[in-house]
Amino acid sequence: MARKPAAGTRERILDAAAQLFDQRGVHAVGMQQIIDEAGCGKQLLYREFSGKDQLVVAYLERSAEDWDRLVTGVCAAVESPEERLVELVRAVRSMAPNARGCPLRNTQAEFPDPDHPAHQVSVKHFRRVREQLRDLARRTAAANPERLGDRIMLIIDGVYVNGSTLGSTGAAEAAVEFAGDVVRAETGAAVG
């Protein structure tokens, strides 16, 4: 009879894989590196994840959940819909210089085949993010909330790229002010 893995085994493996994927990229990390980093056996890893694709999908789903928690936190902490849009940019700006970029964007670039599960998870996530931002923009006085949401998404995309390449000395610092300018121009609201 096979032993049952210890509680938290799946998360420990996923933590190790996420750390390696975030540092090096998905294609650059082999399953043996994940086994070594997680301190588990090959059989245990494959019991939890049938293969690398399943592990990558779990990593991306976790990253998408992190984004959702960020949006939920911003919406709970900030009342004004205009300020929420700016605060999302601020939150991303604070994370981006310390990362190699957005895990979902990076992985989507590594898997250009639209039929690959990692590609599909990333595209689904960004469609949902776009709708989230547009929904927040619809709660403002913007004449064209879809355009406002799309502009905020482009600013966030730029923050991830600029922050990961130039770090804390990059132009990502200006993103929050730029988001405020865009929100003011689109809504006429005073935002900080």
C-alpha positions as CSV (number, residue, x, y, z in Angstrom):
1,M,0.0,0.0,0.0
2,A,1.4,3.4,-1.1
3,R,2.1,5.9,1.7
4,K,0.1,9.0,1.7
5,P,2.2,12.2,1.1
6,A,2.5,14.5,4.1
7,A,0.0,17.4,4.3
8,G,1.3,20.4,2.3
9,T,3.5,18.3,0.0
10,R,1.8,19.6,-3.2
11,E,2.2,23.2,-2.0
12,R,5.8,22.7,-1.1
13,I,6.5,21.3,-4.6
14,L,4.6,24.2,-6.1
15,D,6.5,26.7,-4.0
16,A,9.8,25.3,-5.1
17,A,8.7,25.2,-8.8
18,A,7.4,28.8,-8.6
19,Q,10.6,30.1,-7.1
20,L,12.6,28.5,-9.9
21,F,10.2,29.5,-12.6
22,D,10.2,33.1,-11.4
23,Q,14.0,33.2,-11.3
24,R,14.8,31.4,-14.5
25,G,11.8,30.9,-16.7
26,V,9.7,27.8,-17.2
27,H,11.7,26.3,-20.1
28,A,15.0,26.7,-18.3
29,V,13.9,24.6,-15.3
30,G,13.9,20.9,-15.4
31,M,11.9,18.5,-13.3
32,Q,15.1,17.3,-11.5
33,Q,15.8,20.8,-10.4
34,I,12.3,21.0,-8.9
35,I,12.8,17.7,-7.2
36,D,16.1,18.9,-5.7
37,E,14.7,22.3,-4.6
38,A,11.6,20.7,-3.1
39,G,13.5,17.9,-1.4
40,C,11.2,15.3,-2.6
41,G,11.5,12.1,-4.7
42,K,10.6,11.8,-8.3
43,Q,7.7,9.5,-7.6
44,L,6.2,12.0,-5.1
45,L,6.4,14.8,-7.5
46,Y,4.7,12.8,-10.2
47,R,2.1,11.6,-7.8
48,E,1.2,15.3,-7.2
49,F,1.7,16.5,-10.7
50,S,1.4,14.2,-13.7
51,G,4.0,16.1,-15.6
52,K,5.6,19.5,-16.1
53,D,2.6,20.9,-18.0
54,Q,0.3,20.2,-15.1
55,L,2.8,21.8,-12.7
56,V,3.1,24.9,-14.9
57,V,-0.6,25.2,-15.1
58,A,-0.9,25.0,-11.3
59,Y,1.8,27.7,-11.1
60,L,-0.1,30.0,-13.4
61,E,-3.4,29.4,-11.7
62,R,-1.7,30.4,-8.4
63,S,-0.3,33.5,-10.0
64,A,-3.8,34.4,-11.3
65,E,-5.2,33.9,-7.8
66,D,-2.5,36.3,-6.5
67,W,-3.8,38.9,-8.9
68,D,-7.3,38.4,-7.8
69,R,-6.3,38.8,-4.1
70,L,-4.5,42.0,-5.1
71,V,-7.7,43.4,-6.8
72,T,-9.8,42.3,-3.8
73,G,-7.5,44.0,-1.4
74,V,-7.4,47.2,-3.3
75,C,-11.1,47.3,-3.7
76,A,-11.6,46.7,0.1
77,A,-9.1,49.3,1.0
78,V,-10.0,52.1,-1.4
79,E,-13.6,53.3,-1.9
80,S,-13.3,55.5,-5.0
81,P,-13.4,53.6,-8.3
82,E,-11.0,56.2,-9.8
83,E,-8.6,55.7,-6.9
84,R,-8.9,51.9,-7.2
85,L,-7.5,52.0,-10.7
86,V,-4.6,54.2,-9.6
87,E,-4.0,52.1,-6.6
88,L,-3.8,48.9,-8.7
89,V,-1.0,50.5,-10.7
90,R,0.7,51.6,-7.4
91,A,0.5,48.0,-6.1
92,V,2.0,46.5,-9.3
93,R,4.7,49.2,-9.3
94,S,5.7,48.2,-5.8
95,M,6.1,44.5,-6.8
96,A,7.6,44.8,-10.3
97,P,11.1,46.0,-9.6
98,N,11.7,42.9,-7.4
99,A,10.5,40.4,-9.9
100,R,11.5,39.0,-13.3
101,G,8.2,40.3,-14.6
102,C,4.7,39.0,-14.5
103,P,4.7,35.2,-14.3
104,L,1.7,34.9,-16.6
105,R,3.1,37.2,-19.2
106,N,6.5,35.5,-19.1
107,T,5.1,32.0,-19.4
108,Q,2.7,33.0,-22.2
109,A,5.7,34.2,-24.1
110,E,7.5,30.9,-23.5
111,F,4.5,29.0,-24.9
112,P,3.3,30.7,-28.1
113,D,1.3,27.6,-29.2
114,P,-2.3,28.6,-28.6
115,D,-3.2,24.9,-27.9
116,H,-0.7,24.6,-25.1
117,P,-2.4,24.6,-21.7
118,A,0.0,27.2,-20.2
119,H,-0.8,29.5,-23.1
120,Q,-4.5,29.0,-22.6
121,V,-4.4,29.7,-18.9
122,S,-2.4,33.0,-19.5
123,V,-4.7,34.2,-22.3
124,K,-7.8,33.4,-20.2
125,H,-6.3,35.3,-17.2
126,F,-5.5,38.4,-19.3
127,R,-9.0,38.5,-20.8
128,R,-10.4,38.3,-17.3
129,V,-8.0,41.1,-16.1
130,R,-9.1,43.3,-18.9
131,E,-12.7,42.8,-18.0
132,Q,-11.9,43.5,-14.3
133,L,-10.2,46.7,-15.2
134,R,-13.1,47.7,-17.5
135,D,-15.6,46.8,-14.8
136,L,-13.8,49.1,-12.4
137,A,-13.7,51.8,-15.0
138,R,-17.4,51.4,-15.6
139,R,-18.0,52.5,-12.0
140,T,-16.3,55.9,-12.8
141,A,-17.7,58.8,-14.7
142,A,-15.6,57.9,-17.7
143,A,-17.3,58.6,-21.0
144,N,-15.5,55.5,-22.5
145,P,-14.8,53.1,-19.6
146,E,-13.6,50.4,-21.9
147,R,-10.9,52.7,-23.1
148,L,-10.0,53.7,-19.6
149,G,-9.7,50.1,-18.5
150,D,-7.6,49.3,-21.5
151,R,-5.3,52.2,-20.8
152,I,-4.8,51.2,-17.2
153,M,-4.0,47.6,-18.4
154,L,-1.4,49.0,-20.8
155,I,0.2,51.0,-17.9
156,I,0.3,47.9,-15.8
157,D,1.9,45.9,-18.6
158,G,4.5,48.6,-19.0
159,V,5.2,48.6,-15.2
160,Y,5.9,44.9,-15.3
161,V,8.2,45.2,-18.3
162,N,10.0,48.3,-17.2
163,G,10.3,47.2,-13.6
164,S,11.8,43.8,-14.5
165,T,14.3,45.2,-16.9
166,L,15.4,48.5,-15.2
167,G,14.4,47.8,-11.6
168,S,13.7,50.5,-9.1
169,T,15.7,53.0,-11.2
170,G,13.4,52.6,-14.2
171,A,10.4,54.6,-15.4
172,A,8.0,52.4,-13.5
173,E,8.1,55.0,-10.8
174,A,6.3,57.4,-13.1
175,A,3.5,54.9,-13.7
176,V,1.3,55.9,-10.7
177,E,1.4,59.5,-11.7
178,F,0.7,58.6,-15.3
179,A,-2.3,56.4,-14.2
180,G,-3.6,59.4,-12.2
181,D,-3.2,61.6,-15.3
182,V,-5.1,59.1,-17.4
183,V,-7.9,58.7,-14.8
184,R,-8.3,62.5,-14.4
185,A,-8.4,63.0,-18.2
186,E,-11.0,60.2,-18.7
187,T,-13.2,61.0,-15.7
188,G,-12.6,64.5,-14.5
189,A,-12.2,63.1,-11.0
190,A,-9.5,64.4,-8.6
191,V,-7.2,61.5,-7.8
192,G,-4.1,61.4,-5.7
